[in-house]
């Protein structure tokens, strides 16, 4: 197969159609740019939904992976290895927590958070067995396992996958009164995203995140922040929760933690919370493997400098200033976001989000639509201002056509 059309035809014939990719076949990548099988270059303005915060094939991360490949890649948790303790220690320190439970994918980390909250609720809080409740927000996206889609409000993610797992209560995102009304003696946790990524980069009203923290502290309820997309520099802070001075009881992390090289996820919390586990109660063959830890340790080292958070803050301000000008043209109805992350709602007479994404593809820019009319912009944090401006120029050209 040499042409994009041949690759796409083969994929359509032999892979399940659980995705609807744009018609581009990437063959190589570096930094904020990718190159397709026919040699055309594209500016990546999606960055793997934040998995590529540090760009494609970041030299520091590739070097860390190569060095570890020459040593040991997998032991399983049946044995200790020489990267594990340091990874857990340094990630716990970055989060201001005491303990870490490593997994692989974001969905696995969310499942781990759910199991942890329930077990803590029974063993520590004293909720009667089998009655634990976890409150989540409408329009959430935490993954696609059978348990997670049970508390999704997205018909595409949820329909035809029942029977659904009980134990979850859904409240409107950003409505503190509704959350307070839903809390009761069986509530063990509130699980939410500080910025709802898949929903269109929705930022809650000012004070909401701090209000959730206050309510959960008052009621003795775990506050779980899903920072899989929003964390590790994307919003201009190490964690999006920091924008309101909030430290949750538990962070759920993934995507950027693996540097775009390997899947790495983790839950970070206190020893009181993660200390509820005993051997055999939860685990993962690949969770915390040596290769994953080696790459993630380099990610943590890069984050400790603050350089990437500062870039996201500064370029994010520029991005939102430019997008605000678009919002006044009639082509864009609303712009939302935080840091180097934005959701752009396209006016209906200018096309759907998918159509705008396809037109940008033709001009050498990769973005992704969501919920019909919205496109998401989340370039790697290493993108240059010149490249970012070029990408925005292409968006302006598409919207003015």
C-alpha positions, 0 to 999 in steps of 0.5 A, spaced: 500 500 500 503 506 497 497 511 497 492 514 502 486 511 498 489 504 499 491 505 506 484 507 508 480 502 503 484 497 507 482 500 514 475 500 512 475 493 510 478 490 515 478 494 522 471 495 526 468 502 524 468 504 531 472 511 529 470 515 523 477 518 521 479 524 517 482 522 510 489 522 512 494 517 513 500 519 517 507 516 516 511 520 520 511 526 525 516 531 529 514 536 534 507 539 532 507 537 525 506 530 521 507 527 514 502 523 510 504 517 506 504 521 500 509 526 503 504 532 505 505 535 511 500 537 516 500 542 523 497 537 528 492 542 532 489 536 536 495 533 539 492 526 541 487 529 545 493 532 550 497 525 549 502 529 545 503 535 550 510 535 548 510 534 541 511 528 536 517 524 538 520 529 543 527 528 543 528 527 551 522 522 551 525 518 545 532 518 548 529 515 555 525 510 551 531 508 547 535 507 553 530 503 557 529 498 551 536 496 552 535 494 559 528 491 561 521 493 558 516 488 562 516 484 569 509 485 571 508 487 578 510 480 580 516 483 581 520 490 583 524 493 578 528 499 578 524 504 575 518 503 579 519 506 586 522 513 583 516 513 578 511 513 584 515 517 589 516 523 583 509 523 581 506 523 588 510 529 589 508 532 583 501 531 585 502 533 592 499 526 594 502 520 598 501 514 594 500 512 586 497 506 583 499 506 576 495 503 570 495 504 562 489 507 559 485 513 562 479 509 562 483 504 566 485 509 571 477 512 571 475 504 573 481 504 578 478 511 581 471 508 581 473 502 585 477 505 590 472 510 592 467 505 593 472 501 597 474 507 601 466 508 602 465 501 605 472 500 609 473 508 611 466 512 611 462 506 613 457 506 607 453 500 608 455 494 603 453 495 596 450 502 597 455 507 595 453 512 590 458 516 586 456 523 583 458 525 576 456 531 571 452 531 565 456 531 558 462 528 562 467 523 558 471 519 562 472 513 557 468 507 554 468 501 558 461 498 560 461 501 567 463 508 565 458 508 559 453 507 564 454 514 567 455 517 560 449 522 558 452 521 550 447 517 546 453 515 542 457 512 547 451 509 551 446 506 547 446 499 546 451 497 551 446 495 557 445 493 562 448 499 565 452 499 572 448 502 578 451 506 583 451 513 579 448 520 580 448 525 574 447 532 576 448 538 571 455 541 570 457 547 573 450 547 578 453 547 585 446 547 588 444 541 584 450 538 586 449 539 593 442 537 593 444 530 590 449 529 596 447 524 601 449 519 606 451 514 601 455 518 597 462 516 597 465 521 591 464 526 586 468 525 580 468 530 575 473 534 569 475 541 571 474 542 564 470 538 560 474 536 553 470 531 549 463 536 551 467 541 547 472 544 552 467 546 557 469 551 563 465 551 569 463 558 572 468 561 576 467 558 583 464 552 581 470 547 582 472 551 589 465 550 591 465 542 589 471 542 594 468 545 599 462 541 599 465 534 599 470 537 604 464 538 609 460 532 607 466 527 608 466 525 600 472 524 596 473 529 590 476 526 584 479 530 579 479 527 572 485 531 569 487 526 564 486 531 558 486 537 562 492 535 567 500 536 566 500 543 563 495 543 558 491 549 561 497 553 563 498 550 570 500 543 572 493 541 573 487 545 571 484 544 578 490 549 580 486 555 577 481 555 583 486 553 588 483 546 589 487 540 591 482 534 590 482 528 594 484 524 588 487 525 581 486 521 575 491 522 570 493 519 563 495 521 556 500 526 557 503 522 562 506 517 557 509 523 553 505 520 546 510 514 546 507 509 551 500 508 554 501 510 562 495 512 567 495 513 574 491 515 580 494 519 585 491 520 592 493 519 600 495 513 604 488 513 607 485 512 600 489 508 596 491 504 603 485 500 602 488 495 597 491 489 599 494 484 594 490 481 589 484 486 589 486 490 583 492 490 578 494 490 571 500 486 567 503 492 564 501 497 569 507 501 572 512 497 567 519 499 566 518 502 559 512 506 561 516 508 568 522 511 564 518 515 559 513 518 565 519 519 569 522 524 563 515 527 563 515 529 570 522 532 569 520 536 564 514 538 568 518 540 574 521 546 570 515 549 569 517 551 562 511 547 558 506 550 563 508 557 562 508 556 554 501 553 555 499 559 559 502 565 554 500 561 547 493 560 550 492 567 552 494 569 544 490 563 542 484 565 545 485 573 543 485 571 536 479 566 537 475 572 540 476 576 534 473 570 530 467 570 535 465 577 532 465 575 525 459 571 525 462 565 523 463 563 530 458 563 535 462 561 541 469 560 544 471 557 550 477 554 553 483 555 558 490 555 556 492 552 550 486 548 549 479 551 545 472 549 543 470 553 537 462 553 536 461 554 528 455 558 526 450 553 522 451 557 516 458 556 515 458 548 516 458 542 521 464 541 525 466 535 521 466 539 514 470 545 517 475 539 520 475 536 512 476 543 509 482 545 514 485 538 512 485 540 505 489 546 508 494 542 512 491 543 519 489 537 523 483 538 528 477 534 530 470 535 531 465 534 537 458 534 538 456 536 531 458 544 531 464 544 535 471 543 533 477 542 538 484 546 538 489 543 542 496 543 539 502 540 542 505 545 548 511 545 543 508 549 538 511 555 535 507 562 535 509 562 528 506 555 527 500 557 531 498 563 527 499 559 521 494 554 523 489 560 525 490 563 518 488 557 515 481 557 520 480 564 518 480 562 511 476 556 511 471 560 515 471 566 510 470 562 504 
